[in-house]
Amino acid sequence: MRRDTFLKSLIALGATGALPLSAWAAANVKMMIPANPGGGWDTTGRALGKALTDGKVADTVTYDNKGGAAGALGLAQFVNGSKGDPNAMMVMGAVMLGGIITGKPPVSLTQATPIARLTSEYNVFVLPANSPMKSMKDVIDQLKKDPGSVKWGGGSRGSTEHIAAAMIAQKVGVDPSKINYVAFRGGGEATAAILGGNVTVGGSGYSEFAEYIEAGKMKAIAVTSGQRLPGINVPTLKEQGIDVEIGNWRGVYGAPGIDAAQRKALTDMVLAALKTPSWQEALKKNAWTPAVMSGPAFEKFVDDEFASLRATMTKSGMI
């Protein structure tokens, strides 16, 4: 449907009282990305923005990157600066939940408005191309000899790759509190550290490292999925005798203080964007698994994830 036709339909619905005027989402979306450029949240936010404009449900999308503290800095800016704005969105996900658990920021995710879960993605662990290590077995052998000598590089504290590293240590008989985890503010920083050989092993969503793996600049040694990812010939941790499986989901929230009709309008916009060819191309390109969920089901999912992550992190000695 053309945007002018879509708007006429909204006007007609508004005139009949079927759709309150407050439910209209403005044409200019403001997308908060609580991470530096180059990472999974950045890629997700910009892919969603493109799908919104390609699908004619938004005229423009502007982006604001604010990295740090596992998304807590961006969350604080979003909560404090977008109250009541029916057109503001923030990318978030499992990493933010982990960061909130470990960092205890002064703002709460519950102050913002749940909109939808979009995707799930499994992590890949990689070695720099010139690493003397060749496999996850080599990493584990060194970890057992001297836990501190293995530098794990990845996202902020509490990220899925951080949790995965702690779980790996626990499963192979190493005290998880002794892992040497180096947290980076965004995927770009982590990538540079791995390429520069400044960490022993790096972890992130497969999409963030794909081009470097394919170019031979990184060696993929394990994925955190239960089975090998389609079209990606990288062994799982379970295949290698390490009973660890963990996924990384991503979603979007709306601003604090928007009403139910505005929340529904924003949700409808997002769900419409997820049906566009543009979004389908992004799923394929980035090896994302569709994991769409909205409404009360998404809100409950986030609450359950908080409880599950807290239990896992406590068991792994991270908190």
Secondary structure, DSSP 8 states (H G I E B T S, - for coil): --HHHHHHHHHHHHHHTSS-GGG---SEEEEEE-S-TTSHHHHHHHHHHHHHHHTTS-SEEEEEE---GGGHHHHHHHHHH-TT-TTEEEEEEHHHHHHHHHH--SS-GGGSEEEEEEEEEEEEEEEETT-S--SHHHHHHHHHH-GGGSEEEESSTT-HHHHHHHHHHHHTT--GGG-EEEE-SSHHHHHHHHHTT-SSEEEEEHHHHHHHHHTTSEEEEEE-SSS--TT----BTGGGT-----EEEEEEEE-TT--HHHHHHHHHHHHHHTTSHHHHHHHHHHT-EEEEEEHHHHHHHHHHHHHHHHHHHHHTT--
